[in-house]
């Protein structure tokens, strides 16, 4: 026993030392935690807020307020990580920190990267509890709409689609719930429409949702809806937009940089904005569709070739984020082959909302990052439209609004390229939507903008004429305005629209040339436009011929550069060909529409002026557009003024005449250009001139003067009547 007691004594002696050591360790850990808290006050604040329970005193709670301010400061400057988003959303919607703090937390809930899906699902469950006041419920749904593109996955959200749909009955929530349902709706959800089909009548937000439902379940939606449903969902993210954009600019390049796709993507943006980030086809955009169904689903990100697309084309599910389809050749092939009306509707909605949000409600501020990102965004839209060979209706609607606030400089190439893709429209819409804003920009901008705009309108005209020629080949008089629209236009209506466009460009060109002193670039862009116009009958089968106005014809005739004169010769040559064929068909009664006699008169007047000035050395014709008083000519003291614009003395061809004279008479010191017209030298000069590449003048002279008559028939030299 003594031994045991001694042993016990031996054992009990160091117990004090052990207690002391344990106490010291606890102090060290506490000190470490304190220092860690000082180094990471945000982490401590988030941890504190996660422990706030129901019934916590809010009024006068300095500790709660202090931690709330810390989190709010970080949220507005750097954004919140996903785990903190989950904690704060639960704190706000549970009302553990009171109603006032609920709305406060929702307003600074800015994600730094992504939003966990489970946090949103739990938030919907708090809606079902019914504790929150209506303004807090509305604010929560608006927040979900704002961060919808940042939600990491949406499978579970779709699994509670029915619960979300039940809130349609809440009058205040209905517009926002309809918007959320529109983003979540898949074909499987059409069955839910039966009960609430006519609940709210014709409100725009419900009409937008009904249009999508009608695509999926036309048997359930019996209401007649317009072919083009205007955007019914307003922008609801103004509360968070500025802060969210600022946070994402700071975090650029740090978000989802490890995610990539195998689809054909031209380039990857360096920043991640809420709307534009999905143009680089993030993986999550394509993988969030696995609904609880037995149907085999083939994900778009698994596509490697066009062959795989064809083999699985009936098993492909569209992504929730339709913007992820843009820029991917295989995804666009799918849209083009399947012709799914729901896909077109959803893509146009996403695109319209994105364009309005990024360029109308939140204009680009001019910084290099924002401008380059906006340029990539619009370039991707252009690539998609060119791939599909058709413009998006939402892009068209955006342009009509954007033109009224555009300065003509911001993203000019992309905006003008989009403008050239605008489909055919009735003439009575063109003046208000297109011509008025473009006219204001044209007359207040530089000559280079004027050239760009004329080029854009030329491209637009070519596309309109191409659509007509395809419709004419298919044997139909009615022209479809868009493959996704039931709207059509008669041939007469089409001709009215084309006529208005050509006359509008003629007005712009005439005034522009006067203001810019017949700038050579502007003149050549204008002549390029009329190269399209002069061939509308022969090349595009459109029985419409419109002559250029005097403000375009005479500056080109008396231009100082040879290229413009040669192009005018080509244009007049093609006008003659078109008018000759039109007259022949009229005589044979092969066409319903007839060319106006005034058109023939205008052509003959221009033809007479051009032949007399360049060939006959008689440019001032009494009664013509270019008649000049003889006394005024005498004051100019120009020798032999009547021959100043012939093929030898014309300012555009004078240097060629000098070169020819020197080659023929190298020994002569005095240049006598009149000797070129004598005998064989004239034919040699004409051959020399046409060998310089003036094919337009060559065809014009041979067709209208009889020079080298063996190459043209006598009938071709008769004037048009």
Number of C-alpha atoms within 10 A of each C-alpha: 6 7 8 9 10 11 11 11 11 11 10 10 10 11 11 10 10 11 11 12 12 12 12 12 12 12 12 12 12 12 12 12 13 13 12 13 14 12 11 11 15 20 17 19 19 19 14 14 20 15 11 14 13 12 10 12 13 15 10 8 10 10 12 18 13 12 20 20 14 16 24 20 14 14 24 21 16 19 26 24 16 18 13 21 25 20 16 23 19 19 23 24 28 20 19 20 22 19 16 12 18 24 19 14 21 22 17 21 24 30 24 23 20 21 25 19 20 16 19 24 17 16 21 19 15 18 22 14 10 10 14 19 11 14 11 20 21 18 20 24 20 24 20 19 19 21 20 23 23 23 20 19 22 24 16 17 18 22 13 13 17 13 15 19 18 14 17 20 13 11 9 14 18 19 19 23 24 23 20 21 18 22 19 19 18 21 13 11 17 20 12 15 16 10 8 13 16 14 10 14 11 13 10 16 21 23 22 22 19 26 24 22 25 20 17 21 18 14 10 16 20 12 15 8 14 9 11 14 13 15 16 17 20 13 14 15 17 14 15 19 17 12 21 26 16 15 22 23 17 14 16 16 13 14 15 13 13 6 11 14 13 12 20 14 16 13 11 14 19 16 20 23 21 18 22 22 20 23 24 27 26 18 18 21 26 23 21 20 23 17 16 10 8 6 9 12 15 19 18 24 19 14 16 13 10 13 10 12 20 12 9 15 15 12 14 15 20 24 20 24 23 23 24 23 26 24 26 22 19 21 22 17 17 20 17 14 11 12 13 14 15 18 17 17 21 21 21 19 23 17 23 20 18 20 23 20 18 16 16 15 12 14 11 17 10 10 8 10 15 16 15 15 20 21 18 19 22 21 18 21 22 24 16 21 19 13 16 15 13 17 22 24 21 22 22 17 17 18 21 16 15 17 19 15 11 18 13 20 11 14 16 16 18 19 21 19 20 23 22 21 24 21 19 23 17 17 17 11 11 15 16 11 16 17 16 14 18 17 15 13 20 21 15 12 13 12 18 11 19 24 20 18 25 23 20 22 21 24 19 22 24 18 19 22 24 16 18 25 18 14 15 17 10 9 9 13 16 17 20 19 19 16 10 17 11 10 14 17 16 13 18 11 16 24 19 16 20 22 17 18 21 21 16 16 22 22 16 22 27 21 16 23 21 14 12 14 12 21 16 18 15 23 24 20 21 27 24 18 24 25 19 18 27 25 22 24 19 16 14 19 16 19 18 22 21 22 22 26 15 15 18 25 19 17 20 25 23 19 21 17 15 21 18 24 24 21 22 27 24 23 25 25 22 22 24 25 17 21 24 17 13 22 16 12 14 15 10 9 11 10 11 8 14 14 15 11 11 12 17 21 14 17 22 16 15 22 20 17 22 25 18 19 23 21 18 17 20 18 24 19 15 10 8 13 13 13 11 14 10 9 8 9 13 11 8 9 9 10 10 8 15 17 20 20 25 21 22 26 19 23 17 20 19 19 14 20 20 16 12 19 20 14 10 13 12 11 8 10 8 7 12 11 15 11 11 20 13 10 9 9 15 15 15 14 20 18 12 15 20 14 11 9 12 17 16 20 23 20 19 23 22 19 23 23 17 15 15 12 14 9 11 16 12 13 10 16 16 11 16 18 13
